[in-house]
Amino acid sequence: MNVDIHESWKNYLEPEFNKPYFNQLVDFVKQEYKNHTCYPPGGLIFNAFNQCSFDDMKVIIIGQDPYHGEGQANGMCFSVNDGVPHPPSLINIFKEIESDLGNHYPKSGNLLRWANQGVLLLNATLTVRRNQAGSHQNKGWETFTDAVIKLISAKKDKSMVFLLWGGYAKKKSSLINKSKHHVLTSGHPSPLSANRGYWFGNKHFSKTNSLLEQAALPTILW
């Protein structure tokens, strides 16, 4: 199957695109987009891969599924388009960066600036029906994105930094070779978790940059 995705990824993921489960997933997604309003827009489903090439990638943030409100999802986890109000989790992410690094709280919630520096913003599920969180879970996306995580772990020679926030993301730790890559975990930035003290103060952004420096890689301008 021909999937419109950055060439650096296509070389590695072509075998996955040709598996029966992926063909069934594509059929499901096509029907959903035909019969319902779904997010992100069809052309942005693989946006995380298209904005962060396999070769440039050095940090991976794993989310669960896209924002399901109108105009929010842009194909990168936790990210929203310019001018869109920041969802609560993103607000807490920016607050932690402000506290950790002293960066000013940004106007835009579009994390394209991170992706372009080598941060893969990967949701475990890449599509969702409007106003129905989790509606496209267990349809095949997780099989695909688990394969992506395993691929990164196996094929990347330099140490990657995986940021796993919350119980769902932490389960992906078992897919990663931790003798080769770095895994940082904490509570989820959602208010429910953050207000219980499981998010703020994790200093993941300064820790990530420190690990990148140790690996002789450029740091991220968060």
Residue, then its C-alpha position, 0 to 999 in steps of 0.5 A: m500500500n502506498v502511504d504518503i509519508h516522508e521518504s526517510w520513514k517509508n523505507y523502514l515502514e513499507p513492510e508494515f504498510n503491506k500487512p493485513y491489519f494495516n489494510q483493514l485499518v485503512d479501510f476503517v479510517k476511510q469509512e470513518y472520515k467518509n461518514h463522520t467528522c474526524y480529526p486530524p484532517g486527512g492530509l495530516i494523519f502522518n504529520a508527526f512523521n512528515q515534520c520529523s524525519f527518521d534521520d533527524m529524530k532524537v527525542i520521542i514524546i508519546g501521546q494517546d490519541p488526537y484532540h477531538g475538538e474542532g480545529q485542534a488536532n494537527g497530527m502531532c501529539f499535544s500540539v494545536n494549530d496557531g491561534v487555537p486555545h491551549p488545552p489543559s495538558l499543553i498549558n501544564i507542559f508549557k508551565e513546566i518548561e517555564s519553571d524548568l528552563g525559565n522560558h517565557y510561556p509561548k503564544s502558539g501551541n503549535l509544536l511544529r517548532w519542536a518537530n523541526q528540531g528532531v522531536l517525534l510527537l507520536n500519538a498511539t492512535l493517529t485519528v479520532r471521531r469528533n467529540q469522541a475521545g478514544s473512538h479509534q482505539n483498538k482498530g489497528w493504530e496501536t499495532f502500527t505505532d508499537a511497531v514504530i517504537k520498536l523500529i526506532s529502538a532497534k534501528k537508531d544507533k545514537s541514544m534516543v530520549f523517550l518521554l513517557w507521561g502517564g500510565y498509558a505511555k509508560k506501558k510503551s517502556s517495554l518496547i524500548n531497549k533501555s540499555k541503548h536509549h534513555v526513558l524518562t517517565s512521570g505523571h501525565p500533564s493533564p490537570l487530574s495528574a498534575n494537580r496531584g503532584y505527578w507532573f510539575g517538577n519532573k524537569h524532563f526538558s532540562k534532563t532531555n537536553s542534558l542527555l542530548e549534550q552527553a550524546a554530542l547531539p544538539t539540544i532542543l529549544w523548548 
